Amino acid sequence: MAWIVLFVAGLLEVVWAYAMKLSEGFTRPVPSIVTVVTMIASFALLSWSMKTLPLGTAYTIWTGIGAVGAFVVGVAVLGEALTFWRVLAAVLIVSGLVMMKLASPAH
């Protein structure tokens, strides 16, 4: 269950990062509110998952999901550049996440 909660926390990190971009420096109310609410929810779920998962594993997975997810949203929704080096970086992050999961005790 902790892994599922951690995954959802990571997805919420992507949501708040995207909403923060849309908030234009917290000058737009709705995206600003979405940012704060999803940020709190993401941190709360991360915290809950850390009750059973190791700190290094949970935090690495959470930030990795957020980083790769934000990259995908940036490319797919915001029209950011899709270059070889950016894709390679994302692949390396995902590889690291898989290795972190494999190296962690089962919970």
C-alpha positions in Angstrom: 0.0 0.0 0.0 2.9 2.4 0.8 4.1 2.1 -2.8 0.7 3.0 -4.2 0.5 6.0 -1.9 4.0 7.1 -2.9 3.1 6.8 -6.6 0.0 9.0 -6.1 2.1 11.5 -4.1 4.5 11.6 -7.1 1.6 12.2 -9.5 0.4 15.0 -7.3 3.9 16.5 -7.5 3.5 16.7 -11.2 0.1 18.4 -10.8 1.4 21.0 -8.5 4.4 21.7 -10.6 2.2 22.2 -13.7 -0.3 24.3 -11.7 2.6 26.4 -10.4 3.7 27.1 -14.0 0.1 28.1 -14.8 -0.1 30.4 -11.7 2.3 32.8 -13.4 4.2 33.5 -10.1 1.1 33.0 -8.0 -0.7 35.9 -9.7 -3.6 33.7 -10.9 -5.9 32.5 -8.1 -7.2 29.2 -9.4 -3.8 27.7 -10.4 -2.3 29.1 -7.2 -4.9 27.3 -5.1 -4.5 24.1 -7.0 -0.7 24.4 -6.5 -1.0 24.8 -2.7 -3.7 22.1 -2.2 -2.0 19.5 -4.3 1.4 20.3 -2.8 0.0 19.7 0.7 -1.7 16.5 -0.4 1.6 15.3 -2.1 3.7 16.0 1.0 1.1 14.3 3.2 1.1 11.2 1.1 4.9 11.2 0.9 5.0 11.5 4.7 2.5 8.6 5.1 4.5 6.4 2.8 7.7 7.1 4.8 6.1 5.4 7.8 7.1 2.1 6.2 9.4 2.9 3.3 13.0 4.0 3.8 13.6 7.7 3.6 16.1 7.6 0.7 13.9 5.3 -1.3 10.6 7.2 -0.8 12.1 10.6 -1.4 14.1 9.4 -4.5 11.0 7.8 -6.1 8.8 10.8 -5.2 11.1 13.3 -6.8 11.8 11.1 -9.8 8.2 10.7 -10.6 7.8 14.4 -10.3 10.8 15.2 -12.4 9.9 12.8 -15.2 6.3 13.6 -15.0 7.0 17.4 -15.2 9.2 16.7 -18.2 6.5 14.8 -20.0 3.9 17.5 -19.2 6.3 20.1 -20.4 6.8 18.4 -23.7 3.2 17.1 -24.3 1.3 20.1 -23.0 3.5 23.1 -23.0 5.4 22.4 -26.2 8.9 22.3 -24.6 11.8 20.8 -26.6 12.1 17.1 -27.0 15.8 16.6 -27.6 18.0 13.5 -27.4 19.7 14.7 -24.3 16.5 15.5 -22.4 15.0 12.1 -23.3 18.3 10.4 -22.2 18.2 12.3 -18.9 14.6 11.1 -18.3 15.5 7.5 -19.2 18.4 7.6 -16.7 16.1 9.0 -14.0 13.6 6.2 -14.7 16.4 3.6 -14.6 17.5 5.0 -11.3 13.9 4.7 -9.9 13.7 1.1 -11.1 17.0 0.3 -9.4 16.0 2.0 -6.2 12.7 0.0 -6.1 14.6 -3.2 -6.8 17.2 -2.5 -4.1 14.5 -1.7 -1.5 13.0 -4.1 1.0 9.5 -5.2 0.1 6.7 -3.5 2.0 
